[in-house]
Amino acid sequence: MRIEEEKYLELVLQTVHRKLEEVQKKLGDNARDMESMNDYFWENYTEFDEYGYEMFDNKMALKTRLTQQEEYRRDRKRYEKMLDAPYFGRVDFCYDGDEEPEVYYIGVGNLTEDHGKGAYVYDWRAPVSGLFYDYDKGKASFQAPAGIMEGEITRKRQYKIRDGRLVFALETEMNIDDEILQQTLSENGDNRLKSIVTTIQKEQNSIIRDTRHRIMVVQGCAGSGKTSVALHRIAYLLYHNRESLQAAQVLVLSPNSIFGDYISRILPELGEENICELTLDDYAYRELNCYGEAEDKYDELERVLHGCASEEAEYKQNKAYVKELDLFLMQQEWENVEIGDFKYKKIFCPEETISRFFYEKFCDVPMLDRLEKIAEYLIDEQETIQGRDMEDEERQKVLEKINRMYVTMDPLELYNRFLAESGREEQLLTGDTIPYEDVYPLLYLKYSMKELPKRRKVKHVVIDEMQDYSYLQYRILQKLFDCPMTILGDRRQTMGEKQSNVMKFLPEIYGKEIFYIDMKKSYRSTCEIMQFAEQLIQENSETEYVDRHGELPHTREAGSIEQMYEMLAEDLRDGSDCRTQGVLCLTQEEAESVWSALKEKGIEADLLTKDSMKFRTGISVMPFYLAKGLEFDAVYIPDAQKYQTPLEKQAMYINVTRALHKLKTYILLT
């Protein structure tokens, strides 16, 4: 069997080398053609025809060449990756009515000799590749473009190929054999989230390939691979919707910039361009910067951890507060406008007509944009009468005059009016900073009174850490994005006093479009670490673990802070074989103190803050809330005795479940 497999691998690698040479030649030829086209343009553009047809043709031809060049670069990257490991699986499928099975090798990309011929390797996202992930030997089927194909899987194999050499070929009757999964999970982590195409499990594959549901909500335990699955799902959707979906039209809302950097490698690894990523707090900051500097969630969280949080901070994110805002907005349709007769030169419109337009004809237009719509209507009417377009300067004067019927058009002034009228005068926003508790109420009010900003079309949104978004934030997201979504998180990892189950209100916001799925199996940590984590939350758990074992979590007791830092430094040195080590603290202040102490002891580490942009290998020191979604070979938690309140216990759970192989906590006895 091995000789047969090695011969096939050699054939595939020869084809990859040949394809790589071909694409290199195409890149060179195309680059020379583009250079010639540019030379021709600059030498002759003064002689192009007066209607611009030649210039247009030249630009379109150049644009086509640029698109081809990008496709060739993607092909080159795919072939270079395949030189290391062109495939990882094989499935032999005998179609009903056939006597001999078809053999399909599964890899990260397609490989064919020529168009129209069978493939040497099939992309893991191809319809037939679903057989490899979803079925054991025996009866099976897959959805092909021509319909459902039924038959029988007669053989399944998995491969480990490294540097173009076959390490092993494993015959298996089971789905993604435990031996390969165990080997993958036992490896050290990295500073980037890794592709899981070689070990996708059946329940993960069903999420990745789902195209029927518009809003998919995934509740998954720590280490279940939620984020990986979501990104592989995006890669799958991009692969199957080339004509209607592009990477630039996909948006990931991530918890912080560190996490954004951590997930940045997956899509390029899968042969796709990277997608847009930002935090909702960064978005709000940009939208509100004309009113002041908007705080982010971590500012609020630090206040809570230091016992300085506002009593209304949580309430202002809830449904009851949104109802207060909605009632205020309804009142402002009458209180914030003083409608009268409108007259400008030859344009005249009586008060009753403007009122009818404002409250009836344009009632679906946001309140602060309605008078502009009425102005446009009056201008169009005047232009029709005069038989000519109105000058821009005149149009602007009409608009300015009619907008004076508003008492104010400033959302901040209106929000302060709301605070005053609701008995919250002491909370008025008068400084240069917008407290976090008021950031999203102000943004909600702005978007309810004015049309949304026009931006590049987003066709799919991924929301990570769904449990950390409030009811109010989801209402804002509903206004911003009318497109399919993949929403994922873990209520156990809520950054708050209580676990947040967003499914209590998401169906109200998104209706019957929601499809909910629960991922209960954890792949990240050893059984010993996960059992330690389960004891922290003290609730009945349905979490399943991969049967992977390691050393027991260890708690060290120190008689002084200095002794604790010595122990920590000693353990970090002993863990030098780990690619990633995380020292996870409760607050940013504590992280800075620990980092300074380690530096004095000669330990080089990265101190991560909410403004950090990169996650690197080595030792990282950070507060727990920046570790969301990350994983480390070893995790160290100093001052573990501090974690007493419900929020602090949530923080401890988050810290513990970041560990892949080793976990150590330190208790200060004095």
C-alpha positions in Angstrom: 0.0 0.0 0.0 2.8 2.4 0.9 4.6 2.0 -2.4 1.3 2.6 -4.2 0.7 5.8 -2.2 4.2 7.1 -2.6 3.9 6.7 -6.4 0.7 8.7 -6.4 2.3 11.4 -4.2 5.2 11.6 -6.6 2.8 12.0 -9.6 0.9 14.7 -7.7 4.1 16.6 -6.8 5.4 16.4 -10.3 2.1 18.0 -11.5 2.3 20.6 -8.8 5.9 21.5 -9.9 4.7 21.7 -13.5 1.7 23.9 -12.6 4.0 26.2 -10.5 6.3 26.6 -13.5 3.4 27.4 -15.7 1.9 30.0 -13.4 5.3 31.6 -12.9 5.6 32.0 -16.6 2.1 33.5 -16.8 2.9 36.0 -14.1 6.1 37.1 -16.0 4.3 37.3 -19.4 1.4 39.2 -17.9 3.7 41.6 -16.2 5.5 42.3 -19.4 2.2 42.8 -21.3 1.0 45.3 -18.6 4.3 47.2 -18.9 3.9 47.4 -22.7 0.3 48.6 -22.3 1.4 51.3 -19.8 4.2 52.4 -22.3 1.6 52.5 -25.1 -0.7 54.6 -23.0 1.8 57.2 -22.1 3.2 57.4 -25.6 -0.2 57.8 -27.3 -2.8 59.1 -24.9 -2.7 62.6 -26.4 -3.7 61.1 -29.7 -6.7 59.1 -28.4 -10.1 59.8 -30.0 -12.0 62.8 -28.6 -14.8 60.7 -27.2 -12.4 58.7 -24.9 -13.3 55.3 -26.3 -9.6 54.3 -26.8 -8.7 55.4 -23.3 -11.7 53.5 -21.8 -10.7 50.3 -23.8 -7.1 50.7 -22.6 -8.1 51.0 -19.0 -10.5 48.1 -19.1 -7.8 45.9 -20.8 -5.3 46.9 -18.1 -7.9 46.1 -15.4 -8.5 42.7 -16.8 -4.7 42.0 -16.8 -4.5 43.1 -13.1 -7.3 40.7 -12.2 -5.5 37.9 -14.0 -2.3 38.7 -12.2 -4.1 38.5 -8.8 -5.5 35.1 -9.8 -2.1 33.9 -10.9 -0.6 35.0 -7.6 -3.3 33.1 -5.7 -2.6 30.0 -7.8 1.1 30.3 -7.1 0.5 30.5 -3.4 -1.8 27.4 -3.5 0.8 25.4 -5.5 3.6 26.4 -3.2 1.5 25.3 -0.2 0.7 22.0 -2.0 4.5 21.2 -2.4 4.6 20.7 1.4 1.4 18.6 1.7 -0.8 18.3 -1.4 -3.6 16.3 0.3 -4.5 14.8 3.7 -7.3 12.4 2.9 -8.8 9.9 0.5 -12.3 8.5 0.1 -13.2 5.7 -2.4 -16.9 6.1 -3.4 -18.8 3.6 -5.4 -21.8 5.3 -7.0 -25.1 3.3 -7.1 -25.1 1.3 -10.3 -21.3 1.3 -10.7 -19.1 -1.7 -10.1 -15.8 0.1 -9.4 -15.4 3.0 -6.9 -14.1 6.5 -7.8 -11.1 7.6 -5.8 -11.0 11.1 -4.4 -8.0 12.7 -2.7 -8.9 15.7 -0.5 -6.6 18.7 0.1 -6.5 22.4 0.6 -7.0 23.2 -3.1 -7.9 21.7 -6.4 -5.3 20.1 -8.6 -6.1 19.1 -12.2 -3.9 18.2 -15.2 -6.1 20.1 -17.7 -9.6 21.6 -17.8 -12.2 19.0 -18.4 -10.2 16.1 -16.9 -10.6 14.6 -13.4 -8.8 16.1 -10.5 -5.7 14.7 -8.8 -6.8 16.5 -5.6 -10.2 18.0 -4.7 -10.6 21.1 -2.6 -11.9 20.3 0.9 -14.9 22.6 0.1 -15.9 20.6 -3.0 -19.3 18.8 -2.7 -17.7 15.4 -2.9 -15.2 16.2 -0.1 -18.1 16.2 2.4 -18.0 12.4 2.2 -14.6 12.5 3.9 -15.9 14.5 6.9 -19.5 13.2 7.3 -19.4 9.5 6.8 -17.7 6.3 7.9 -17.3 3.3 5.6 -20.7 2.2 4.2 -23.7 3.9 2.7 -23.3 7.6 2.0 -24.4 10.5 -0.2 -23.5 14.0 -1.1 -25.2 17.0 -2.7 -23.8 17.7 -6.2 -24.8 20.3 -8.7 -26.7 17.6 -10.6 -28.5 16.5 -7.4 -28.0 14.0 -4.6 -25.4 11.4 -5.4 -25.8 8.1 -3.5 -23.5 5.1 -3.1 -21.1 3.5 -0.7 -17.8 4.5 0.8 -15.5 1.4 0.3 -12.3 2.9 1.8 -11.1 5.9 3.8 -7.5 6.9 4.3 -5.8 9.7 6.1 -2.3 11.0 5.4 0.5 12.9 7.1 2.6 14.5 4.5 5.4 16.9 5.4 7.9 18.6 3.1 6.5 16.5 0.2 7.3 13.2 2.0 4.7 10.7 3.1 5.1 10.3 6.9 2.2 7.8 7.2 -1.0 6.6 5.4 -3.6 5.4 7.8 -6.5 3.1 6.9 -9.6 4.1 8.9 -13.2 3.2 9.1 -14.0 6.1 11.4 -14.5 9.8 10.7 -11.2 11.8 11.2 -9.4 9.1 13.2 -8.6 9.9 16.9 -4.9 9.1 16.3 -4.5 12.0 13.9 -6.8 14.3 15.9 -4.8 13.5 19.1 -1.5 14.1 17.4 -2.7 17.5 16.1 -4.1 18.6 19.5 -1.0 17.5 21.3 1.2 19.9 19.2 2.3 23.2 20.6 0.3 26.2 19.8 1.2 29.2 17.7 0.7 32.9 17.6 -1.9 32.5 14.9 -5.1 30.4 14.8 -4.5 27.3 12.6 -6.5 25.8 9.8 -8.4 22.7 10.9 -9.2 21.2 7.4 -7.4 18.0 8.2 -9.4 17.4 11.4 -12.8 18.9 10.8 -15.4 16.9 12.8 -18.8 15.9 11.5 -20.7 18.5 13.7 -18.2 21.2 12.7 -18.6 20.3 9.0 -22.4 20.7 9.2 -21.9 24.3 10.3 -19.2 25.0 7.7 -21.3 23.8 4.8 -24.7 25.2 5.9 -26.1 27.5 3.2 -29.8 27.2 4.1 -30.0 29.4 7.2 -29.6 33.2 7.0 -28.7 33.8 10.7 -26.7 31.0 12.3 -26.1 31.2 16.0 -23.4 28.8 17.4 -23.2 28.3 21.2 -20.0 26.4 21.8 -18.1 25.5 24.9 -14.5 26.7 25.4 -12.2 25.0 22.9 -14.9 23.7 20.7 -13.4 25.4 17.7 -16.2 28.0 17.2 -14.0 30.7 15.6 -12.1 28.2 13.4 -15.4 26.8 12.2 -16.8 30.3 11.5 -13.8 31.2 9.4 -13.8 27.9 7.5 -17.5 28.5 6.9 -16.6 31.9 5.3 -13.9 30.2 3.2 -16.6 27.7 2.1 -19.1 30.4 1.2 -16.5 32.3 -0.8 -15.5 29.2 -2.7 -19.1 28.4 -3.6 -20.3 32.0 -4.3 -17.5 33.5 -6.4 -19.8 35.5 -8.5 -21.9 37.0 -5.6 -19.6 37.1 -2.6 -16.0 38.5 -2.3 -13.7 38.6 0.7 -14.0 42.4 0.9 -17.7 42.0 1.5 -17.3 39.9 4.7 -16.9 41.6 8.0 -15.7 40.0 11.3 -16.6 41.8 14.5 -13.9 40.6 16.9 -13.4 41.3 20.6 -10.1 43.2 20.2 -7.3 43.9 17.8 -5.1 41.2 19.3 -7.7 38.6 18.4 -8.0 40.1 15.0 -4.3 39.5 14.4 -4.6 36.0 15.9 -7.2 34.9 13.3 -5.6 36.7 10.3 -3.8 33.7 8.9 -6.6 31.2 8.4 -8.2 32.5 5.2 -4.9 33.1 3.3 -4.0 29.5 4.4 -7.2 28.3 2.8 -6.5 30.1 -0.5 -8.7 33.1 0.2 -8.1 36.8 0.6 -8.3 38.2 4.1 -11.6 39.7 5.2 -12.3 42.9 7.0 -12.1 42.8 10.8 -12.8 45.4 13.4 -14.3 45.8 16.9 -17.7 47.3 17.4 -16.1 49.7 19.9 -13.7 50.9 17.3 -16.6 51.5 15.0 -18.6 53.4 17.6 -15.5 55.5 18.4 -15.2 56.6 14.8 -18.9 57.3 14.5 -19.1 59.5 17.6 -15.7 61.2 17.5 -17.3 64.5 16.6 -19.1 64.5 20.0 -16.1 63.3 22.1 -13.8 60.4 22.7 -15.9 57.3 23.2 -14.8 54.8 25.9 -14.7 51.1 25.1 -15.9 48.0 27.0 -12.5 47.5 28.7 -12.7 51.0 30.3 -16.1 50.0 31.8 -14.8 46.5 32.8 -11.8 48.0 34.6 -14.2 50.3 36.6 -16.3 47.2 37.5 -13.2 45.3 38.7 -12.2 48.3 40.8 -15.7 48.7 42.3 -16.3 52.1 40.5 -19.0 51.2 38.1 -22.1 53.4 37.6 -25.3 51.9 39.0 -27.0 52.3 35.7 -24.3 51.0 33.5 -25.8 47.6 32.9 -29.4 49.0 32.7 -28.4 51.3 29.9 -27.7 48.4 27.6 -31.0 46.6 28.3 -34.3 46.4 26.6 -36.0 48.6 29.2 -33.7 51.5 28.4 -34.2 51.0 24.7 -37.9 51.3 25.3 -37.3 54.6 27.1 -35.3 55.9 24.1 -37.9 54.7 21.7 -40.6 56.6 23.6 -38.5 59.7 23.7 -37.9 59.4 19.9 -41.6 59.3 19.3 -42.1 62.5 21.4 -39.4 64.3 19.5 -41.3 64.0 16.2 -43.6 66.7 17.7 -41.3 68.4 20.2 -38.2 68.8 18.1 -39.8 70.4 15.1 -41.7 73.8 14.7 -43.4 73.6 11.4 -44.6 76.7 9.7 -45.2 78.2 6.2 -42.1 77.9 3.9 -41.2 80.6 1.5 -38.0 81.1 -0.5 -38.1 83.3 -3.6 -40.7 81.7 -5.8 -41.1 78.5 -3.7 -44.0 78.5 -1.3 -45.4 75.7 0.8 -48.1 76.2 3.5 -47.7 74.8 7.0 -50.4 72.2 6.6 -48.8 70.7 3.5 -45.4 70.5 5.2 -47.0 68.8 8.2 -48.8 66.3 6.0 -45.5 65.6 4.2 -43.6 65.3 7.5 -46.1 63.0 9.3 -47.5 61.1 6.4 -45.7 61.2 3.1 -42.2 60.9 4.5 -43.0 59.2 7.8 -40.7 56.2 7.0 -37.7 58.6 6.7 -35.7 59.1 9.9 -36.9 62.3 11.7 -33.8 64.5 11.2 -33.8 63.7 7.4 -37.4 64.4 6.7 -37.3 68.1 6.1 -34.4 67.5 3.6 -36.7 65.1 1.7 -39.4 67.8 1.7 -36.9 70.3 0.4 -35.9 68.0 -2.4 -39.6 67.5 -3.3 -40.1 71.3 -3.4 -36.9 71.9 -5.5 -37.9 69.2 -8.0 -41.3 70.8 -8.3 -39.8 74.3 -8.9 -37.3 72.9 -11.5 -40.2 71.3 -13.4 -42.0 74.6 -13.5 -38.9 76.6 -14.5 -37.7 74.0 -17.0 -34.1 74.1 -15.6 -32.0 72.8 -12.7 -31.5 74.9 -9.7 -27.9 76.0 -8.9 -26.2 74.1 -6.1 -25.8 77.3 -4.0 -29.6 77.9 -4.2 -30.4 74.3 -3.3 -28.2 74.6 -0.2 -30.0 77.8 0.8 -33.4 76.1 0.5 -32.2 73.2 2.6 -30.7 75.4 5.3 -33.9 77.5 5.6 -36.2 74.5 5.9 -33.9 72.8 8.4 -34.4 75.8 10.7 -37.7 74.3 11.6 -35.9 71.7 13.8 -35.3 72.8 17.3 -31.9 71.0 17.1 -30.3 68.6 14.7 -27.5 67.6 17.1 -27.9 63.9 18.4 -25.8 64.7 21.4 -28.0 67.6 22.4 -31.0 65.4 22.0 -29.5 62.7 24.1 -28.7 65.2 26.8 -32.4 66.3 26.6 -33.4 62.7 27.1 -31.2 62.3 30.1 -32.6 65.5 31.7 -36.2 64.7 31.0 -35.8 61.2 32.4 -34.4 62.5 35.7 -30.7 61.9 34.9 -29.4 65.4 35.0 -26.3 64.4 36.8 -25.4 62.1 33.9 -25.4 64.8 31.1 -22.5 64.5 28.6 -20.6 67.8 28.9 -17.0 66.8 28.7 -14.7 65.5 26.0 -15.2 61.9 26.9 -18.4 59.8 26.3 -18.7 57.2 29.1 -19.1 53.7 27.8 -22.5 53.3 29.3 -23.7 56.1 27.0 -21.8 55.2 23.9 -24.4 52.9 22.4 -27.5 54.7 23.6 -26.1 57.8 21.8 -25.3 55.8 18.7 -28.8 54.2 18.8 -30.4 57.6 19.0 -28.3 58.9 16.2 -29.1 56.0 13.9 -32.8 56.2 14.8 -33.0 59.9 13.9 -30.7 60.0 10.9 -30.1 57.7 7.9 -27.3 55.3 8.3 -23.9 56.2 6.7 -23.4 54.9 3.2 -20.5 52.4 3.2 -19.2 49.5 1.1 -21.8 46.7 0.9 -21.4 44.0 3.6 -22.9 40.7 2.5 -21.9 38.5 5.5 -21.1 39.4 9.1 -19.4 37.2 11.7 -20.0 38.2 15.3 -17.6 36.6 17.7 -18.0 36.4 21.5 -21.8 37.0 21.1 -22.4 36.8 24.8 -20.5 40.1 25.4 -22.9 42.1 23.2 -25.9 43.7 24.8 -29.5 43.8 23.6 -28.9 47.5 22.6 -25.8 46.6 20.6 -27.7 43.9 18.7 -30.5 46.4 17.9 -27.8 48.7 16.4 -26.3 45.8 14.4 -29.7 45.0 13.1 -29.9 48.6 11.8 -26.4 48.4 10.3 -26.4 45.0 8.5 -29.3 43.5 6.6 -27.4 40.4 5.5 -26.6 36.8 6.5 -24.7 36.4 9.8 -22.7 33.8 11.7 -23.0 34.6 15.4 -20.9 32.6 17.9 -19.9 32.6 21.5 -20.0 30.9 24.9 -22.3 32.1 27.6 -19.9 30.6 30.2 -17.3 33.1 29.1 -19.4 36.2 29.6 -17.4 39.2 30.8 -20.0 40.2 33.5 -21.5 39.3 36.8 -23.9 36.8 35.3 -23.8 34.5 32.3 -25.5 36.1 29.3 -27.8 34.0 27.1 -28.4 36.1 24.0 -30.9 33.6 22.7 -33.4 35.1 25.2 -33.7 38.1 22.9 -32.1 37.4 19.5 -35.2 35.7 18.2 -37.2 38.9 19.0 -34.6 40.9 16.9 -34.0 38.5 14.0 -37.2 36.5 14.0 -37.6 33.0 12.6 -34.5 33.4 10.4 -32.3 32.2 13.3 -30.9 28.6 13.3 -29.3 27.7 16.6 -26.7 25.0 17.2 -24.9 23.9 20.3 -21.3 22.6 20.1 -20.7 20.6 23.2 -17.3 19.0 22.5 -14.1 20.7 23.6 -10.8 20.0 21.7 -8.4 22.6 23.1 -7.4 21.6 26.7 -6.5 18.3 28.3 -9.1 16.5 30.3 -7.3 17.5 33.5 -7.5 21.2 32.7 -11.1 21.0 31.6 -12.2 19.2 34.7 -10.4 21.9 36.8 -12.4 24.5 34.8 -15.7 22.7 35.2 -15.3 22.9 39.0 -15.1 26.7 38.8 -18.5 27.3 37.4 -20.4 24.8 39.6 -23.2 23.8 37.3 -24.3 20.7 35.5 -22.2 20.4 32.4 -22.9 18.6 29.2 -19.4 19.4 27.8 -17.6 16.4 26.2 -13.8 16.2 26.0 -11.4 14.6 23.6 -9.7 11.9 25.6 -6.4 13.7 25.7 -4.5 13.6 29.0 -1.6 15.7 30.5 -0.2 16.9 33.7 -2.5 18.0 36.5 -3.1 21.7 37.0 -0.8 22.8 39.8 -1.3 25.4 42.5 1.8 26.9 44.2 1.6 28.7 47.5 3.8 31.8 48.2 4.5 33.6 51.5 5.1 36.9 49.8 4.6 38.7 46.5 8.4 38.5 45.8 8.3 34.7 46.4 5.3 34.4 44.0 7.2 36.3 41.3 10.2 34.1 41.8 8.1 31.0 41.4 6.4 32.4 38.3 9.8 33.3 36.7 11.1 29.8 37.5 8.1 28.1 35.9 8.4 30.4 32.8 12.0 29.4 32.3 11.1 25.7 32.7 8.4 26.2 30.1 10.9 27.4 27.4 9.9 24.5 25.2 6.5 26.0 24.8 5.9 28.3 21.8 3.3 30.3 23.7 3.0 31.0 27.4 0.4 33.3 28.9 0.6 35.1 32.2 -3.1 36.0 32.7 -4.1 38.6 35.3 -7.3 40.1 36.6 -6.7 43.8 35.7 -4.4 45.8 33.5 -2.8 47.3 36.5 -1.9 43.9 37.9 -0.6 42.8 34.5 1.7 45.8 34.4 3.0 45.0 37.9 3.6 41.4 37.0 5.4 42.3 33.8 7.7 44.8 35.6 8.6 42.2 38.2 9.4 39.6 35.5 11.5 42.1 33.6 13.6 42.7 36.7 14.2 38.9 36.9 15.4 38.8 33.3 12.2 37.4 31.8 11.4 38.9 28.4 7.7 39.1 27.8 5.2 41.1 25.8 2.8 43.3 27.9 -0.5 43.4 26.0 -3.0 46.2 26.5 -6.3 47.1 24.9 -4.3 49.2 22.3 -2.0 46.3 21.3 -2.3 45.1 17.7 -0.1 41.9 17.6 0.0 38.6 19.3 3.4 37.0 19.2 5.0 33.7 20.2 6.9 33.6 23.5 5.6 35.0 26.8 2.6 37.3 26.9 1.3 39.1 30.0 -2.2 40.5 29.8 -5.5 41.0 31.7 -8.0 38.1 31.3 -10.4 40.1 29.0 -7.7 40.4 26.2 -7.1 36.6 26.3 -10.6 35.9 25.0 -10.4 33.5 22.0 -6.6 33.0 22.4 -4.9 29.8 23.5 -1.5 29.1 25.0 0.6 26.0 25.5 0.9 27.0 29.2 -1.1 29.4 31.3 0.0 30.9 34.6 -2.4 32.8 36.9 -0.8 34.9 39.7 -2.8 36.0 42.7 -5.4 33.3 42.2 -6.8 34.0 45.6 -8.2 37.3 44.4 -10.9 35.8 42.2 -13.9 35.9 44.6 -16.8 37.9 43.1 -19.0 36.4 40.3 -17.2 38.4 37.7 -13.8 37.4 39.0 -14.9 33.8 38.9 -15.9 34.2 35.3 -12.5 35.7 34.7 -10.8 32.7 36.3 -12.8 30.3 34.0 -11.7 32.3 30.9 -8.1 32.2 32.0 -8.1 28.5 32.8 -9.7 27.5 29.5 -6.9 29.3 27.5 -4.5 26.5 28.4 -3.7 23.7 25.9 -1.3 21.6 27.9 -0.2 23.1 31.2 -1.9 25.2 33.9 -0.4 26.7 37.0 -1.9 29.0 39.6 -0.3 30.9 42.4 -1.8 31.8 45.8 -0.5 34.4 48.1 -0.9 33.2 51.7 -0.4 36.5 53.5 
